Amino acid sequence: MKMLNKQKQQNVIDYSEIFLEVTNVCNFNCMFCVNDVMRRKRGFMDVDLFKRLVDEFSQSEKLEKILFHVMGEPTLHPYIIEMISYASKRTQRQILITNASTLQTEEKIRYIFESGLTNLDISYYCKNEEDFKKRGVKSLTFQDYLQIVKNIVATKYKYNYGTHLRLYLFNRSFSSEDKIFEKIPRLKDMREIEEHVNYWKKFIDELRIAYDLRDVEMTNDPVKITKENLTSGVPIFVTKDFEISIKPLHF
C-alpha cells in the first residue's frame, strides 16, 4: 500500500506544466466558451489548498510552469495576487491567462506585474465592437476594453516590468465557409491580421517616444505573416517580450 501511494504521488507531480483552476466564475460569456452550459458549482479555490498543490507539484524537477487557467476568470479570485506570488517562488514560470477586464486601474495592473508573474496572456479575441458583443459583456464597450488592454501594455513599459505579454486572437480556417465562424470573433483574412499587428507596433512606437524607451527592441520592417503563424499559432513578436498569437480556429 505504501509503495502504491508513493507511485501515485510520483504520477501526480511528474509533469512539466500544470493548469490550476482557481475559480470557475467568469464575468464574460463568450460564444466560443462552454461557460453558459457548465453545470459545476461556481466558486473559488481555497488558498491553503492552492498552496498545498503548488508545494506538491513543485517537488518535481520537471515542473516548469503553472498556468492559471481552465475555466473562469482568475483575476476575480480575491487572493489571486497572493497565489501568483506564492507560485512565483516555487516555479520557473507562472502564466496568468485572463480576459484582463478587471485590471481597470494602474494600481491593479502594477499589483499583477509586481507579484512575480513571468507571463501575462490576455484572451483578447476581438477587433471591434461587433466582435466584442460576442463575448457577452454588458458592463464594458469595446473602446473601454481596448483602453484597459492598452493601459496594461503601457504600464509594463512605463515601469519596465519584465513580465512577458501575449495577446491571443483567433483566425478562421481560410478554406472553410462554415457559418459557425460567423458567430465567433476572429480575424478574417491576411489583411486584417497585418492591420492588427501593425496597430500594436504603432502603439509600442508611441510608448517609446512618450517614455523614452531606448532599450525596447522592435523592428520597423513591414509585418510578414506566414502560414506557420496562422496554422500553428506561432507568435508574431512586436517586441522581444510582447507578442501576438493568432490561434487557429478549427471545428
Sequence and secondary structure as in RCSB ss.txt:
>XXXX:A:sequence
MKMLNKQKQQNVIDYSEIFLEVTNVCNFNCMFCVNDVMRRKRGFMDVDLFKRLVDEFSQSEKLEKILFHVMGEPT
LHPYIIEMISYASKRTQRQILITNASTLQTEEKIRYIFESGLTNLDISYYCKNEEDFKKRGVKSLTFQDYLQIVK
NIVATKYKYNYGTHLRLYLFNRSFSSEDKIFEKIPRLKDMREIEEHVNYWKKFIDELRIAYDLRDVEMTNDPVKI
TKENLTSGVPIFVTKDFEISIKPLHF
>XXXX:A:secstr
 HHHHHHHHHHHH  SEEE  SB   S   TTSSGGG  S   B  HHHHHHHHHHHTTSTT  EEEE SSS GG
GSTTHHHHHHHHHTT SEEEEEE  TT  SHHHHHHHHTTT SEEEEE   SSHHHHHTT  SS  HHHHHHHHH
HHHHHHHHTT   EEEEEEEE  TT   GGGGGS  B SHHHHHHHHHHHHHHHHHHHHHHT TT     S    
 HHHHHS   EEEETTEEEEEEE   
